Structures are given as C-alpha cells and as structure tokens.
C-alpha cells in the first residue's frame, strides 16, 4: 500500500542513546572502533586476506553474538525486574545532564537506554553477518568483502566497548555505591 507508514519505533532507543552521549563516550565507543576497523580492513586488503578474515568472522560471530545477546537481555531483566534500594536510587537520581525529549533523564533511564541500544545493535549485527554469509556465496567481489569486513569489525568493537562501559556502570551502581 503506497503511503503506508513503515514501523520505525525501534529507532527511538537509538536516537535517545546518541542524544545522551558525551564527547568522551563518543570517542571511546564510536571513534576508537571506527579507526581500528579502518586500520584492520586496510591491513587485510593490503595482505590480500580480506576474504579469509570475513569467513572467519562468519564462523565465530553468530555464536559470540548469541551469547552477548543473552547476556544483554539478562542485564536488562535485572535492571527492570529488580525492586530494591539501589534501583530506587537509580530512578530517583538525575543523570549528569543527559537530556531526552527536553527532559533530564534519571540514571535508571540512562542505563536502560544504553542496554536497549546495545541489544538492538547486537541483533542487527547478527542479521548482517547472516546477510553477508548468504551474499558471499553468490559473489566474492573485493568491494563487498572489504565493506563487510569493515562493518563487522566496527560493530563488533563498538559492542564490546559498550559492554565494558555498561558493566562498569553496573559495578559502580551496585558495588561502589554500597561501600
């Protein structure tokens, strides 16, 4: 049907996430993976090993991403289903000037945004890995291989650095706050 709206509500957590990022977090979670992915992709292209690297990622990423998706869902479950003093503290404490829709959000909302964002990115990377594996059987052109290698490397590093930051936040909230 022409003119029908496409479901786009899944974009809201992504835009909320980017609205709440601070400069040092952008450098850590976006620029470091970007530069690393560019460098590794160029090195693999230079040595002519891009296809082999992409095939190796195709072999290991689905299982690794499935584990990370399960881990992220567990973190979200802990966050939304817990009802203790720490969660109440998170809900009552304003984030450090992180604004979504013209409103400063709580630490609880900010942590939830980051975990939902990373879950969406993990699912999309998993779908992309399957797409690349399918298309790779049809064509093995160098541009496709290089772009696929770059995207998979970038998002894998982006996800890992996000997880490190999120787990560190969990540590500070659930452990350091009690000390």
Secondary structure, 3 states (H helix, E strand, C coil): CCCCCCCCCHHHHHHHHHHHCCHHHHHHHHHHHHHHHHHHHHHHHHHCCHHHHHHHHHHHHHHHHHHHHHHHHHHHHHHHHCCCHHHHHHHHCEEEEEEECCEEEEHHHHHHHHHHHHHHHHHHHHHHHHHHHHHHCCCCCHHHHHHHHHHHHHHHHHHHHHHHHHHHHHHHHHCHHHC
